[in-house]
């Protein structure tokens, strides 16, 4: 990889694969790179026994062996093994918790009648013009919810800082680096194609199809 890739988007999904004589759910790990000019491409895919720290270590190590450099920010959900691996393999890079995943997690902590209101409040935070305004909006959101929903408000106070790392980067890049949405759309297309197969005969067959789709996606 001759050109530096400042941003990585990382996500996973699961496929059914025959392994050691039985059917098991295996993790399909996908890494997308976003260059400074906005061009996005699938950098790596892997089929692993599980979505754990070791699997991500191997995936990130293989990327660095291929020349990946210049990573400044990694965007993902808050999977503990993934976050630990990011911090070990990309020391000095920031980690951004996907704002879409975060909103789903947050709204799941309140009753259905309150979910739309909380989602709207979080959008106000995530659409703030800069970090100062975002933090001000956070304080207002927590103050608004703490009396009626103290536990969710405490959770917001403890965790929302992880969703604001993107503000340290150029504003023009924010839409592409504040969530893993573009990667999730790829995973949805992947699901549509793999649904026909249902159960892969082995991990290699699964990887071949996903790799072919990744090449097709990157070319587009």
PyMOL commands that place a pseudoatom at each C-alpha (Angstrom):
pseudoatom trace, name=CA, resn=UNK, resi=1, chain=A, elem=C, hetatm=0, pos=[0.000, 0.000, 0.000]
pseudoatom trace, name=CA, resn=UNK, resi=2, chain=A, elem=C, hetatm=0, pos=[1.914, 2.996, -1.279]
pseudoatom trace, name=CA, resn=UNK, resi=3, chain=A, elem=C, hetatm=0, pos=[-0.519, 5.636, -0.074]
pseudoatom trace, name=CA, resn=UNK, resi=4, chain=A, elem=C, hetatm=0, pos=[-1.190, 6.177, 3.627]
pseudoatom trace, name=CA, resn=UNK, resi=5, chain=A, elem=C, hetatm=0, pos=[-4.642, 5.137, 4.832]
pseudoatom trace, name=CA, resn=UNK, resi=6, chain=A, elem=C, hetatm=0, pos=[-5.596, 7.493, 7.688]
pseudoatom trace, name=CA, resn=UNK, resi=7, chain=A, elem=C, hetatm=0, pos=[-8.966, 5.922, 8.509]
pseudoatom trace, name=CA, resn=UNK, resi=8, chain=A, elem=C, hetatm=0, pos=[-10.064, 2.320, 8.985]
pseudoatom trace, name=CA, resn=UNK, resi=9, chain=A, elem=C, hetatm=0, pos=[-13.645, 1.068, 9.332]
pseudoatom trace, name=CA, resn=UNK, resi=10, chain=A, elem=C, hetatm=0, pos=[-13.962, -2.370, 10.922]
pseudoatom trace, name=CA, resn=UNK, resi=11, chain=A, elem=C, hetatm=0, pos=[-17.052, -4.554, 11.219]
pseudoatom trace, name=CA, resn=UNK, resi=12, chain=A, elem=C, hetatm=0, pos=[-18.033, -8.220, 11.417]
pseudoatom trace, name=CA, resn=UNK, resi=13, chain=A, elem=C, hetatm=0, pos=[-20.902, -10.516, 10.563]
pseudoatom trace, name=CA, resn=UNK, resi=14, chain=A, elem=C, hetatm=0, pos=[-21.419, -14.266, 10.902]
pseudoatom trace, name=CA, resn=UNK, resi=15, chain=A, elem=C, hetatm=0, pos=[-21.902, -17.077, 8.427]
pseudoatom trace, name=CA, resn=UNK, resi=16, chain=A, elem=C, hetatm=0, pos=[-22.737, -20.756, 8.927]
pseudoatom trace, name=CA, resn=UNK, resi=17, chain=A, elem=C, hetatm=0, pos=[-19.813, -22.977, 7.950]
pseudoatom trace, name=CA, resn=UNK, resi=18, chain=A, elem=C, hetatm=0, pos=[-19.109, -26.714, 8.226]
pseudoatom trace, name=CA, resn=UNK, resi=19, chain=A, elem=C, hetatm=0, pos=[-16.094, -27.042, 10.469]
pseudoatom trace, name=CA, resn=UNK, resi=20, chain=A, elem=C, hetatm=0, pos=[-14.643, -30.232, 11.990]
pseudoatom trace, name=CA, resn=UNK, resi=21, chain=A, elem=C, hetatm=0, pos=[-17.708, -32.203, 11.037]
pseudoatom trace, name=CA, resn=UNK, resi=22, chain=A, elem=C, hetatm=0, pos=[-20.300, -29.825, 12.427]
pseudoatom trace, name=CA, resn=UNK, resi=23, chain=A, elem=C, hetatm=0, pos=[-21.996, -26.583, 11.489]
pseudoatom trace, name=CA, resn=UNK, resi=24, chain=A, elem=C, hetatm=0, pos=[-20.859, -23.511, 13.370]
pseudoatom trace, name=CA, resn=UNK, resi=25, chain=A, elem=C, hetatm=0, pos=[-21.175, -19.778, 13.107]
pseudoatom trace, name=CA, resn=UNK, resi=26, chain=A, elem=C, hetatm=0, pos=[-17.898, -18.205, 11.993]
pseudoatom trace, name=CA, resn=UNK, resi=27, chain=A, elem=C, hetatm=0, pos=[-16.966, -14.558, 12.070]
pseudoatom trace, name=CA, resn=UNK, resi=28, chain=A, elem=C, hetatm=0, pos=[-16.437, -12.682, 8.817]
pseudoatom trace, name=CA, resn=UNK, resi=29, chain=A, elem=C, hetatm=0, pos=[-14.179, -9.752, 9.646]
pseudoatom trace, name=CA, resn=UNK, resi=30, chain=A, elem=C, hetatm=0, pos=[-14.003, -6.873, 7.166]
pseudoatom trace, name=CA, resn=UNK, resi=31, chain=A, elem=C, hetatm=0, pos=[-11.713, -3.829, 7.105]
pseudoatom trace, name=CA, resn=UNK, resi=32, chain=A, elem=C, hetatm=0, pos=[-12.391, -0.852, 4.851]
pseudoatom trace, name=CA, resn=UNK, resi=33, chain=A, elem=C, hetatm=0, pos=[-9.878, 1.955, 4.351]
pseudoatom trace, name=CA, resn=UNK, resi=34, chain=A, elem=C, hetatm=0, pos=[-10.750, 5.607, 3.768]
pseudoatom trace, name=CA, resn=UNK, resi=35, chain=A, elem=C, hetatm=0, pos=[-8.059, 7.757, 2.165]
pseudoatom trace, name=CA, resn=UNK, resi=36, chain=A, elem=C, hetatm=0, pos=[-7.653, 11.483, 2.716]
pseudoatom trace, name=CA, resn=UNK, resi=37, chain=A, elem=C, hetatm=0, pos=[-9.238, 12.136, -0.689]
pseudoatom trace, name=CA, resn=UNK, resi=38, chain=A, elem=C, hetatm=0, pos=[-12.355, 10.238, 0.410]
pseudoatom trace, name=CA, resn=UNK, resi=39, chain=A, elem=C, hetatm=0, pos=[-11.776, 7.137, -1.721]
pseudoatom trace, name=CA, resn=UNK, resi=40, chain=A, elem=C, hetatm=0, pos=[-12.862, 3.997, 0.118]
pseudoatom trace, name=CA, resn=UNK, resi=41, chain=A, elem=C, hetatm=0, pos=[-11.795, 0.416, -0.539]
pseudoatom trace, name=CA, resn=UNK, resi=42, chain=A, elem=C, hetatm=0, pos=[-12.040, -2.961, 1.157]
pseudoatom trace, name=CA, resn=UNK, resi=43, chain=A, elem=C, hetatm=0, pos=[-8.541, -3.694, 2.456]
pseudoatom trace, name=CA, resn=UNK, resi=44, chain=A, elem=C, hetatm=0, pos=[-8.971, -7.111, 4.044]
pseudoatom trace, name=CA, resn=UNK, resi=45, chain=A, elem=C, hetatm=0, pos=[-11.447, -9.846, 4.857]
pseudoatom trace, name=CA, resn=UNK, resi=46, chain=A, elem=C, hetatm=0, pos=[-10.994, -12.830, 7.116]
pseudoatom trace, name=CA, resn=UNK, resi=47, chain=A, elem=C, hetatm=0, pos=[-13.041, -15.824, 8.234]
pseudoatom trace, name=CA, resn=UNK, resi=48, chain=A, elem=C, hetatm=0, pos=[-12.277, -16.705, 11.842]
pseudoatom trace, name=CA, resn=UNK, resi=49, chain=A, elem=C, hetatm=0, pos=[-13.474, -19.228, 14.433]
pseudoatom trace, name=CA, resn=UNK, resi=50, chain=A, elem=C, hetatm=0, pos=[-14.761, -16.325, 16.477]
pseudoatom trace, name=CA, resn=UNK, resi=51, chain=A, elem=C, hetatm=0, pos=[-14.702, -12.540, 16.653]
pseudoatom trace, name=CA, resn=UNK, resi=52, chain=A, elem=C, hetatm=0, pos=[-12.020, -12.347, 19.342]
pseudoatom trace, name=CA, resn=UNK, resi=53, chain=A, elem=C, hetatm=0, pos=[-8.889, -10.369, 20.104]
pseudoatom trace, name=CA, resn=UNK, resi=54, chain=A, elem=C, hetatm=0, pos=[-6.541, -12.917, 18.542]
pseudoatom trace, name=CA, resn=UNK, resi=55, chain=A, elem=C, hetatm=0, pos=[-8.497, -12.956, 15.273]
pseudoatom trace, name=CA, resn=UNK, resi=56, chain=A, elem=C, hetatm=0, pos=[-8.250, -9.174, 14.986]
pseudoatom trace, name=CA, resn=UNK, resi=57, chain=A, elem=C, hetatm=0, pos=[-4.546, -9.232, 15.898]
pseudoatom trace, name=CA, resn=UNK, resi=58, chain=A, elem=C, hetatm=0, pos=[-3.887, -11.605, 13.004]
pseudoatom trace, name=CA, resn=UNK, resi=59, chain=A, elem=C, hetatm=0, pos=[-5.972, -9.510, 10.614]
pseudoatom trace, name=CA, resn=UNK, resi=60, chain=A, elem=C, hetatm=0, pos=[-4.298, -6.218, 11.522]
pseudoatom trace, name=CA, resn=UNK, resi=61, chain=A, elem=C, hetatm=0, pos=[-0.830, -7.790, 11.471]
pseudoatom trace, name=CA, resn=UNK, resi=62, chain=A, elem=C, hetatm=0, pos=[-1.425, -9.098, 7.952]
pseudoatom trace, name=CA, resn=UNK, resi=63, chain=A, elem=C, hetatm=0, pos=[-2.467, -5.607, 6.842]
pseudoatom trace, name=CA, resn=UNK, resi=64, chain=A, elem=C, hetatm=0, pos=[0.678, -4.052, 8.289]
pseudoatom trace, name=CA, resn=UNK, resi=65, chain=A, elem=C, hetatm=0, pos=[2.774, -6.744, 6.622]
pseudoatom trace, name=CA, resn=UNK, resi=66, chain=A, elem=C, hetatm=0, pos=[1.196, -5.706, 3.312]
pseudoatom trace, name=CA, resn=UNK, resi=67, chain=A, elem=C, hetatm=0, pos=[2.297, -2.122, 3.908]
pseudoatom trace, name=CA, resn=UNK, resi=68, chain=A, elem=C, hetatm=0, pos=[-0.613, -0.479, 5.716]
pseudoatom trace, name=CA, resn=UNK, resi=69, chain=A, elem=C, hetatm=0, pos=[0.651, 2.736, 7.300]
pseudoatom trace, name=CA, resn=UNK, resi=70, chain=A, elem=C, hetatm=0, pos=[-0.456, 6.178, 8.392]
pseudoatom trace, name=CA, resn=UNK, resi=71, chain=A, elem=C, hetatm=0, pos=[-3.521, 5.007, 10.352]
pseudoatom trace, name=CA, resn=UNK, resi=72, chain=A, elem=C, hetatm=0, pos=[-4.840, 7.856, 12.491]
pseudoatom trace, name=CA, resn=UNK, resi=73, chain=A, elem=C, hetatm=0, pos=[-8.348, 6.662, 13.380]
pseudoatom trace, name=CA, resn=UNK, resi=74, chain=A, elem=C, hetatm=0, pos=[-10.130, 3.313, 13.607]
pseudoatom trace, name=CA, resn=UNK, resi=75, chain=A, elem=C, hetatm=0, pos=[-13.945, 3.232, 13.625]
pseudoatom trace, name=CA, resn=UNK, resi=76, chain=A, elem=C, hetatm=0, pos=[-15.878, 0.251, 14.985]
pseudoatom trace, name=CA, resn=UNK, resi=77, chain=A, elem=C, hetatm=0, pos=[-18.439, -0.850, 17.530]
pseudoatom trace, name=CA, resn=UNK, resi=78, chain=A, elem=C, hetatm=0, pos=[-17.329, -1.341, 21.129]
pseudoatom trace, name=CA, resn=UNK, resi=79, chain=A, elem=C, hetatm=0, pos=[-16.455, -5.048, 20.920]
pseudoatom trace, name=CA, resn=UNK, resi=80, chain=A, elem=C, hetatm=0, pos=[-13.854, -5.394, 23.680]
pseudoatom trace, name=CA, resn=UNK, resi=81, chain=A, elem=C, hetatm=0, pos=[-11.495, -7.723, 21.821]
pseudoatom trace, name=CA, resn=UNK, resi=82, chain=A, elem=C, hetatm=0, pos=[-11.556, -5.501, 18.751]
pseudoatom trace, name=CA, resn=UNK, resi=83, chain=A, elem=C, hetatm=0, pos=[-10.892, -2.316, 20.708]
pseudoatom trace, name=CA, resn=UNK, resi=84, chain=A, elem=C, hetatm=0, pos=[-8.000, -3.938, 22.607]
pseudoatom trace, name=CA, resn=UNK, resi=85, chain=A, elem=C, hetatm=0, pos=[-6.483, -5.149, 19.340]
pseudoatom trace, name=CA, resn=UNK, resi=86, chain=A, elem=C, hetatm=0, pos=[-6.827, -1.707, 17.745]
pseudoatom trace, name=CA, resn=UNK, resi=87, chain=A, elem=C, hetatm=0, pos=[-4.998, -0.064, 20.633]
pseudoatom trace, name=CA, resn=UNK, resi=88, chain=A, elem=C, hetatm=0, pos=[-2.201, -2.631, 20.511]
pseudoatom trace, name=CA, resn=UNK, resi=89, chain=A, elem=C, hetatm=0, pos=[-1.708, -2.692, 16.731]
pseudoatom trace, name=CA, resn=UNK, resi=90, chain=A, elem=C, hetatm=0, pos=[-2.208, 0.999, 15.974]
pseudoatom trace, name=CA, resn=UNK, resi=91, chain=A, elem=C, hetatm=0, pos=[-0.539, 2.766, 18.870]
pseudoatom trace, name=CA, resn=UNK, resi=92, chain=A, elem=C, hetatm=0, pos=[-1.028, 6.500, 18.611]
pseudoatom trace, name=CA, resn=UNK, resi=93, chain=A, elem=C, hetatm=0, pos=[-4.193, 6.168, 16.523]
pseudoatom trace, name=CA, resn=UNK, resi=94, chain=A, elem=C, hetatm=0, pos=[-7.541, 7.267, 17.942]
pseudoatom trace, name=CA, resn=UNK, resi=95, chain=A, elem=C, hetatm=0, pos=[-10.560, 4.989, 18.256]
pseudoatom trace, name=CA, resn=UNK, resi=96, chain=A, elem=C, hetatm=0, pos=[-14.033, 6.174, 17.236]
pseudoatom trace, name=CA, resn=UNK, resi=97, chain=A, elem=C, hetatm=0, pos=[-17.066, 4.295, 18.518]
pseudoatom trace, name=CA, resn=UNK, resi=98, chain=A, elem=C, hetatm=0, pos=[-19.572, 4.045, 15.681]
pseudoatom trace, name=CA, resn=UNK, resi=99, chain=A, elem=C, hetatm=0, pos=[-22.275, 6.630, 16.319]
pseudoatom trace, name=CA, resn=UNK, resi=100, chain=A, elem=C, hetatm=0, pos=[-24.976, 4.487, 14.708]
pseudoatom trace, name=CA, resn=UNK, resi=101, chain=A, elem=C, hetatm=0, pos=[-24.182, 1.472, 16.896]
pseudoatom trace, name=CA, resn=UNK, resi=102, chain=A, elem=C, hetatm=0, pos=[-24.011, 3.774, 19.893]
pseudoatom trace, name=CA, resn=UNK, resi=103, chain=A, elem=C, hetatm=0, pos=[-27.445, 5.252, 19.207]
pseudoatom trace, name=CA, resn=UNK, resi=104, chain=A, elem=C, hetatm=0, pos=[-28.919, 1.753, 18.966]
pseudoatom trace, name=CA, resn=UNK, resi=105, chain=A, elem=C, hetatm=0, pos=[-27.311, 0.819, 22.268]
pseudoatom trace, name=CA, resn=UNK, resi=106, chain=A, elem=C, hetatm=0, pos=[-28.538, 4.002, 23.933]
pseudoatom trace, name=CA, resn=UNK, resi=107, chain=A, elem=C, hetatm=0, pos=[-32.137, 3.810, 22.746]
pseudoatom trace, name=CA, resn=UNK, resi=108, chain=A, elem=C, hetatm=0, pos=[-32.262, 0.191, 23.876]
pseudoatom trace, name=CA, resn=UNK, resi=109, chain=A, elem=C, hetatm=0, pos=[-31.835, 1.442, 27.442]
pseudoatom trace, name=CA, resn=UNK, resi=110, chain=A, elem=C, hetatm=0, pos=[-35.101, 3.380, 27.482]
pseudoatom trace, name=CA, resn=UNK, resi=111, chain=A, elem=C, hetatm=0, pos=[-38.705, 2.401, 26.844]
pseudoatom trace, name=CA, resn=UNK, resi=112, chain=A, elem=C, hetatm=0, pos=[-40.038, 2.385, 23.298]
pseudoatom trace, name=CA, resn=UNK, resi=113, chain=A, elem=C, hetatm=0, pos=[-42.050, 5.588, 23.861]
pseudoatom trace, name=CA, resn=UNK, resi=114, chain=A, elem=C, hetatm=0, pos=[-38.809, 7.493, 24.643]
pseudoatom trace, name=CA, resn=UNK, resi=115, chain=A, elem=C, hetatm=0, pos=[-36.512, 6.056, 21.995]
pseudoatom trace, name=CA, resn=UNK, resi=116, chain=A, elem=C, hetatm=0, pos=[-37.246, 8.558, 19.224]
pseudoatom trace, name=CA, resn=UNK, resi=117, chain=A, elem=C, hetatm=0, pos=[-36.645, 11.472, 21.615]
pseudoatom trace, name=CA, resn=UNK, resi=118, chain=A, elem=C, hetatm=0, pos=[-33.311, 10.101, 22.775]
pseudoatom trace, name=CA, resn=UNK, resi=119, chain=A, elem=C, hetatm=0, pos=[-32.216, 9.370, 19.201]
pseudoatom trace, name=CA, resn=UNK, resi=120, chain=A, elem=C, hetatm=0, pos=[-33.061, 12.958, 18.247]
pseudoatom trace, name=CA, resn=UNK, resi=121, chain=A, elem=C, hetatm=0, pos=[-31.034, 14.315, 21.162]
pseudoatom trace, name=CA, resn=UNK, resi=122, chain=A, elem=C, hetatm=0, pos=[-28.038, 12.199, 20.165]
pseudoatom trace, name=CA, resn=UNK, resi=123, chain=A, elem=C, hetatm=0, pos=[-28.268, 13.434, 16.568]
pseudoatom trace, name=CA, resn=UNK, resi=124, chain=A, elem=C, hetatm=0, pos=[-27.948, 16.966, 17.914]
pseudoatom trace, name=CA, resn=UNK, resi=125, chain=A, elem=C, hetatm=0, pos=[-24.682, 15.923, 19.586]
pseudoatom trace, name=CA, resn=UNK, resi=126, chain=A, elem=C, hetatm=0, pos=[-23.310, 14.119, 16.536]
pseudoatom trace, name=CA, resn=UNK, resi=127, chain=A, elem=C, hetatm=0, pos=[-24.246, 16.930, 14.140]
pseudoatom trace, name=CA, resn=UNK, resi=128, chain=A, elem=C, hetatm=0, pos=[-22.591, 19.646, 16.210]
pseudoatom trace, name=CA, resn=UNK, resi=129, chain=A, elem=C, hetatm=0, pos=[-20.272, 21.932, 14.266]
pseudoatom trace, name=CA, resn=UNK, resi=130, chain=A, elem=C, hetatm=0, pos=[-17.235, 21.238, 16.451]
pseudoatom trace, name=CA, resn=UNK, resi=131, chain=A, elem=C, hetatm=0, pos=[-16.122, 19.447, 19.618]
pseudoatom trace, name=CA, resn=UNK, resi=132, chain=A, elem=C, hetatm=0, pos=[-16.943, 22.385, 21.887]
pseudoatom trace, name=CA, resn=UNK, resi=133, chain=A, elem=C, hetatm=0, pos=[-20.533, 22.470, 20.679]
pseudoatom trace, name=CA, resn=UNK, resi=134, chain=A, elem=C, hetatm=0, pos=[-20.768, 18.680, 20.845]
pseudoatom trace, name=CA, resn=UNK, resi=135, chain=A, elem=C, hetatm=0, pos=[-19.696, 18.616, 24.494]
pseudoatom trace, name=CA, resn=UNK, resi=136, chain=A, elem=C, hetatm=0, pos=[-22.147, 21.401, 25.303]
pseudoatom trace, name=CA, resn=UNK, resi=137, chain=A, elem=C, hetatm=0, pos=[-24.913, 19.366, 23.645]
pseudoatom trace, name=CA, resn=UNK, resi=138, chain=A, elem=C, hetatm=0, pos=[-23.855, 16.299, 25.663]
pseudoatom trace, name=CA, resn=UNK, resi=139, chain=A, elem=C, hetatm=0, pos=[-24.226, 18.216, 28.914]
pseudoatom trace, name=CA, resn=UNK, resi=140, chain=A, elem=C, hetatm=0, pos=[-27.680, 19.394, 27.862]
pseudoatom trace, name=CA, resn=UNK, resi=141, chain=A, elem=C, hetatm=0, pos=[-28.783, 15.877, 26.889]
pseudoatom trace, name=CA, resn=UNK, resi=142, chain=A, elem=C, hetatm=0, pos=[-27.605, 14.362, 30.167]
pseudoatom trace, name=CA, resn=UNK, resi=143, chain=A, elem=C, hetatm=0, pos=[-29.261, 17.137, 32.180]
pseudoatom trace, name=CA, resn=UNK, resi=144, chain=A, elem=C, hetatm=0, pos=[-32.497, 16.536, 30.265]
pseudoatom trace, name=CA, resn=UNK, resi=145, chain=A, elem=C, hetatm=0, pos=[-32.559, 12.793, 30.910]
pseudoatom trace, name=CA, resn=UNK, resi=146, chain=A, elem=C, hetatm=0, pos=[-30.999, 12.381, 34.346]
pseudoatom trace, name=CA, resn=UNK, resi=147, chain=A, elem=C, hetatm=0, pos=[-34.179, 13.039, 36.347]
pseudoatom trace, name=CA, resn=UNK, resi=148, chain=A, elem=C, hetatm=0, pos=[-36.482, 10.716, 34.413]
pseudoatom trace, name=CA, resn=UNK, resi=149, chain=A, elem=C, hetatm=0, pos=[-33.881, 8.111, 33.338]
pseudoatom trace, name=CA, resn=UNK, resi=150, chain=A, elem=C, hetatm=0, pos=[-30.901, 8.283, 35.716]
pseudoatom trace, name=CA, resn=UNK, resi=151, chain=A, elem=C, hetatm=0, pos=[-29.282, 4.986, 34.684]
pseudoatom trace, name=CA, resn=UNK, resi=152, chain=A, elem=C, hetatm=0, pos=[-29.259, 5.686, 30.919]
pseudoatom trace, name=CA, resn=UNK, resi=153, chain=A, elem=C, hetatm=0, pos=[-28.060, 9.243, 31.656]
pseudoatom trace, name=CA, resn=UNK, resi=154, chain=A, elem=C, hetatm=0, pos=[-25.166, 7.878, 33.734]
pseudoatom trace, name=CA, resn=UNK, resi=155, chain=A, elem=C, hetatm=0, pos=[-24.302, 5.462, 30.910]
pseudoatom trace, name=CA, resn=UNK, resi=156, chain=A, elem=C, hetatm=0, pos=[-24.262, 8.333, 28.427]
pseudoatom trace, name=CA, resn=UNK, resi=157, chain=A, elem=C, hetatm=0, pos=[-21.999, 10.340, 30.702]
pseudoatom trace, name=CA, resn=UNK, resi=158, chain=A, elem=C, hetatm=0, pos=[-19.545, 7.441, 31.007]
pseudoatom trace, name=CA, resn=UNK, resi=159, chain=A, elem=C, hetatm=0, pos=[-19.433, 6.357, 27.359]
pseudoatom trace, name=CA, resn=UNK, resi=160, chain=A, elem=C, hetatm=0, pos=[-20.341, 9.107, 24.905]
pseudoatom trace, name=CA, resn=UNK, resi=161, chain=A, elem=C, hetatm=0, pos=[-16.818, 10.556, 24.804]
pseudoatom trace, name=CA, resn=UNK, resi=162, chain=A, elem=C, hetatm=0, pos=[-15.792, 7.538, 22.688]
pseudoatom trace, name=CA, resn=UNK, resi=163, chain=A, elem=C, hetatm=0, pos=[-18.146, 8.691, 19.915]
pseudoatom trace, name=CA, resn=UNK, resi=164, chain=A, elem=C, hetatm=0, pos=[-16.537, 12.125, 19.554]
pseudoatom trace, name=CA, resn=UNK, resi=165, chain=A, elem=C, hetatm=0, pos=[-13.029, 11.218, 18.355]
pseudoatom trace, name=CA, resn=UNK, resi=166, chain=A, elem=C, hetatm=0, pos=[-13.920, 12.196, 14.775]
pseudoatom trace, name=CA, resn=UNK, resi=167, chain=A, elem=C, hetatm=0, pos=[-14.020, 15.883, 15.794]
pseudoatom trace, name=CA, resn=UNK, resi=168, chain=A, elem=C, hetatm=0, pos=[-10.210, 15.876, 15.954]
pseudoatom trace, name=CA, resn=UNK, resi=169, chain=A, elem=C, hetatm=0, pos=[-10.125, 15.392, 12.171]
pseudoatom trace, name=CA, resn=UNK, resi=170, chain=A, elem=C, hetatm=0, pos=[-11.111, 17.651, 9.252]
pseudoatom trace, name=CA, resn=UNK, resi=171, chain=A, elem=C, hetatm=0, pos=[-14.805, 18.500, 9.231]
pseudoatom trace, name=CA, resn=UNK, resi=172, chain=A, elem=C, hetatm=0, pos=[-15.084, 17.491, 5.581]
pseudoatom trace, name=CA, resn=UNK, resi=173, chain=A, elem=C, hetatm=0, pos=[-14.217, 13.916, 6.597]
pseudoatom trace, name=CA, resn=UNK, resi=174, chain=A, elem=C, hetatm=0, pos=[-16.704, 13.556, 9.467]
pseudoatom trace, name=CA, resn=UNK, resi=175, chain=A, elem=C, hetatm=0, pos=[-19.542, 11.938, 7.517]
pseudoatom trace, name=CA, resn=UNK, resi=176, chain=A, elem=C, hetatm=0, pos=[-17.265, 9.138, 6.326]
pseudoatom trace, name=CA, resn=UNK, resi=177, chain=A, elem=C, hetatm=0, pos=[-15.537, 8.442, 9.642]
pseudoatom trace, name=CA, resn=UNK, resi=178, chain=A, elem=C, hetatm=0, pos=[-18.158, 8.831, 12.355]
pseudoatom trace, name=CA, resn=UNK, resi=179, chain=A, elem=C, hetatm=0, pos=[-19.799, 5.456, 11.760]
pseudoatom trace, name=CA, resn=UNK, resi=180, chain=A, elem=C, hetatm=0, pos=[-19.341, 2.130, 9.988]
pseudoatom trace, name=CA, resn=UNK, resi=181, chain=A, elem=C, hetatm=0, pos=[-22.515, 2.678, 7.921]
pseudoatom trace, name=CA, resn=UNK, resi=182, chain=A, elem=C, hetatm=0, pos=[-20.826, 2.242, 4.555]
pseudoatom trace, name=CA, resn=UNK, resi=183, chain=A, elem=C, hetatm=0, pos=[-19.373, -1.066, 5.715]
pseudoatom trace, name=CA, resn=UNK, resi=184, chain=A, elem=C, hetatm=0, pos=[-22.744, -2.194, 7.059]
pseudoatom trace, name=CA, resn=UNK, resi=185, chain=A, elem=C, hetatm=0, pos=[-24.268, -1.588, 3.633]
pseudoatom trace, name=CA, resn=UNK, resi=186, chain=A, elem=C, hetatm=0, pos=[-21.607, -3.880, 2.186]
pseudoatom trace, name=CA, resn=UNK, resi=187, chain=A, elem=C, hetatm=0, pos=[-22.460, -6.480, 4.842]
pseudoatom trace, name=CA, resn=UNK, resi=188, chain=A, elem=C, hetatm=0, pos=[-26.129, -6.275, 3.860]
pseudoatom trace, name=CA, resn=UNK, resi=189, chain=A, elem=C, hetatm=0, pos=[-25.218, -7.007, 0.253]
pseudoatom trace, name=CA, resn=UNK, resi=190, chain=A, elem=C, hetatm=0, pos=[-23.007, -9.807, 1.502]
pseudoatom trace, name=CA, resn=UNK, resi=191, chain=A, elem=C, hetatm=0, pos=[-25.930, -11.272, 3.441]
pseudoatom trace, name=CA, resn=UNK, resi=192, chain=A, elem=C, hetatm=0, pos=[-28.127, -11.114, 0.336]
pseudoatom trace, name=CA, resn=UNK, resi=193, chain=A, elem=C, hetatm=0, pos=[-25.564, -13.139, -1.638]
pseudoatom trace, name=CA, resn=UNK, resi=194, chain=A, elem=C, hetatm=0, pos=[-24.665, -15.655, 1.074]
pseudoatom trace, name=CA, resn=UNK, resi=195, chain=A, elem=C, hetatm=0, pos=[-28.309, -16.339, 1.929]
pseudoatom trace, name=CA, resn=UNK, resi=196, chain=A, elem=C, hetatm=0, pos=[-28.467, -18.413, -1.243]
pseudoatom trace, name=CA, resn=UNK, resi=197, chain=A, elem=C, hetatm=0, pos=[-25.636, -20.643, -0.019]
pseudoatom trace, name=CA, resn=UNK, resi=198, chain=A, elem=C, hetatm=0, pos=[-27.030, -20.942, 3.533]
pseudoatom trace, name=CA, resn=UNK, resi=199, chain=A, elem=C, hetatm=0, pos=[-24.226, -23.222, 4.796]
pseudoatom trace, name=CA, resn=UNK, resi=200, chain=A, elem=C, hetatm=0, pos=[-20.694, -23.073, 3.383]
pseudoatom trace, name=CA, resn=UNK, resi=201, chain=A, elem=C, hetatm=0, pos=[-18.933, -26.440, 2.991]
pseudoatom trace, name=CA, resn=UNK, resi=202, chain=A, elem=C, hetatm=0, pos=[-15.795, -25.008, 4.610]
pseudoatom trace, name=CA, resn=UNK, resi=203, chain=A, elem=C, hetatm=0, pos=[-14.169, -21.731, 5.652]
pseudoatom trace, name=CA, resn=UNK, resi=204, chain=A, elem=C, hetatm=0, pos=[-12.174, -21.499, 2.415]
pseudoatom trace, name=CA, resn=UNK, resi=205, chain=A, elem=C, hetatm=0, pos=[-15.358, -21.482, 0.317]
pseudoatom trace, name=CA, resn=UNK, resi=206, chain=A, elem=C, hetatm=0, pos=[-16.793, -18.727, 2.488]
pseudoatom trace, name=CA, resn=UNK, resi=207, chain=A, elem=C, hetatm=0, pos=[-13.633, -16.665, 2.166]
pseudoatom trace, name=CA, resn=UNK, resi=208, chain=A, elem=C, hetatm=0, pos=[-13.529, -17.084, -1.641]
pseudoatom trace, name=CA, resn=UNK, resi=209, chain=A, elem=C, hetatm=0, pos=[-17.021, -15.652, -2.101]
pseudoatom trace, name=CA, resn=UNK, resi=210, chain=A, elem=C, hetatm=0, pos=[-16.461, -12.777, 0.306]
pseudoatom trace, name=CA, resn=UNK, resi=211, chain=A, elem=C, hetatm=0, pos=[-13.103, -11.936, -1.266]
pseudoatom trace, name=CA, resn=UNK, resi=212, chain=A, elem=C, hetatm=0, pos=[-14.658, -11.859, -4.735]
pseudoatom trace, name=CA, resn=UNK, resi=213, chain=A, elem=C, hetatm=0, pos=[-17.399, -9.539, -3.499]
pseudoatom trace, name=CA, resn=UNK, resi=214, chain=A, elem=C, hetatm=0, pos=[-14.823, -7.312, -1.779]
pseudoatom trace, name=CA, resn=UNK, resi=215, chain=A, elem=C, hetatm=0, pos=[-12.822, -6.950, -4.984]
pseudoatom trace, name=CA, resn=UNK, resi=216, chain=A, elem=C, hetatm=0, pos=[-16.013, -6.112, -6.859]
pseudoatom trace, name=CA, resn=UNK, resi=217, chain=A, elem=C, hetatm=0, pos=[-16.961, -3.523, -4.229]
pseudoatom trace, name=CA, resn=UNK, resi=218, chain=A, elem=C, hetatm=0, pos=[-13.526, -1.871, -4.280]
pseudoatom trace, name=CA, resn=UNK, resi=219, chain=A, elem=C, hetatm=0, pos=[-13.523, -1.665, -8.076]
pseudoatom trace, name=CA, resn=UNK, resi=220, chain=A, elem=C, hetatm=0, pos=[-16.909, 0.090, -7.961]
for i in range(1, 220): cmd.bond("trace and resi %d" % i, "trace and resi %d" % (i + 1))
show_as sticks, trace
zoom trace
